[in-house]
Amino acid sequence: MDMMISNLQQQRQITEQLRREAAVKRIPVSQAIQDIIKYIREREMEDCLMVGFSSQKANPFREKNSSFCLCLSFCLVIKLTRIKYQLLRYFD
């Protein structure tokens, strides 16, 4: 009997979760992409990877003690910039 009650409670929890998920507002992928592009463009001038850092101290990618770290950071910045522009061109 306890097992039956436990199973019933579990089924009710699952049903409630499915109801919550069904109530979530959904939008088409094309609209979501347009929203992402708009968000990127609105905040482009705040993006430190695009406009640089106000000071070397504010730069988390600054050279510590090794030129390897600087090279790796520079490559990461270039790669992220390319990806960002590819996304913008692709969805434009």
C-alpha positions as CSV (number, residue, x, y, z in Angstrom):
1,M,0.0,0.0,0.0
2,D,2.8,2.4,0.9
3,M,4.4,1.6,-2.5
4,M,1.2,2.5,-4.2
5,I,0.9,5.8,-2.4
6,S,4.6,6.6,-3.1
7,N,4.1,5.8,-6.8
8,L,1.0,8.0,-6.9
9,Q,2.9,10.9,-5.3
10,Q,5.7,10.5,-7.8
11,Q,3.3,10.5,-10.7
12,R,1.7,13.7,-9.4
13,Q,5.1,15.4,-9.1
14,I,5.9,14.4,-12.7
15,T,2.5,15.7,-13.9
16,E,3.1,19.0,-12.1
17,Q,6.5,19.3,-13.7
18,L,5.1,18.6,-17.1
19,R,2.4,21.3,-16.6
20,R,5.1,23.8,-15.6
21,E,7.1,23.0,-18.7
22,A,4.1,23.2,-21.0
23,A,3.3,26.7,-19.6
24,V,6.8,28.0,-20.6
25,K,6.5,30.7,-23.3
26,R,8.2,29.5,-26.5
27,I,9.4,31.5,-29.5
28,P,10.6,30.4,-32.9
29,V,14.4,29.9,-33.4
30,S,14.5,32.6,-36.0
31,Q,13.2,35.1,-33.5
32,A,15.6,33.9,-30.8
33,I,18.5,34.4,-33.2
34,Q,17.4,37.9,-34.1
35,D,17.2,38.7,-30.3
36,I,20.7,37.4,-29.8
37,I,22.1,39.5,-32.7
38,K,20.3,42.6,-31.3
39,Y,21.7,41.9,-27.9
40,I,25.2,41.6,-29.3
41,R,25.0,44.8,-31.3
42,E,23.5,46.8,-28.4
43,R,26.4,45.8,-26.1
44,E,29.2,45.7,-28.7
45,M,30.9,48.8,-27.3
46,E,30.9,47.4,-23.8
47,D,32.6,44.2,-24.9
48,C,36.2,44.3,-23.7
49,L,37.2,41.7,-26.3
50,M,36.1,44.1,-29.0
51,V,37.2,47.5,-27.7
52,G,40.0,46.5,-25.4
53,F,40.5,47.1,-21.7
54,S,40.6,50.5,-19.9
55,S,43.9,49.6,-18.3
56,Q,46.3,46.7,-18.3
57,K,45.3,46.0,-14.7
58,A,41.6,45.4,-15.7
59,N,42.7,42.9,-18.3
60,P,42.4,39.3,-16.9
61,F,44.4,38.1,-20.0
62,R,47.4,40.3,-19.3
63,E,50.8,38.7,-19.3
64,K,51.7,37.2,-16.0
65,N,55.2,35.9,-16.1
66,S,55.2,34.1,-19.4
67,S,55.0,35.2,-23.0
68,F,53.1,32.0,-23.6
69,C,50.1,33.2,-21.6
70,L,50.0,36.4,-23.6
71,C,50.2,34.5,-26.9
72,L,47.5,32.1,-25.8
73,S,45.2,35.0,-24.6
74,F,45.8,36.9,-27.9
75,C,44.8,33.8,-29.9
76,L,41.7,33.4,-27.8
77,V,40.6,37.0,-28.4
78,I,41.2,36.6,-32.1
79,K,39.2,33.4,-32.3
80,L,36.3,34.8,-30.2
81,T,36.2,37.9,-32.4
82,R,36.1,35.8,-35.6
83,I,33.3,33.6,-34.2
84,K,31.3,36.7,-33.2
85,Y,31.6,38.3,-36.7
86,Q,30.8,35.0,-38.4
87,L,27.6,34.7,-36.4
88,L,26.7,38.3,-37.2
89,R,27.3,37.8,-40.9
90,Y,25.5,34.4,-41.0
91,F,22.4,35.7,-39.4
92,D,22.3,39.1,-41.0
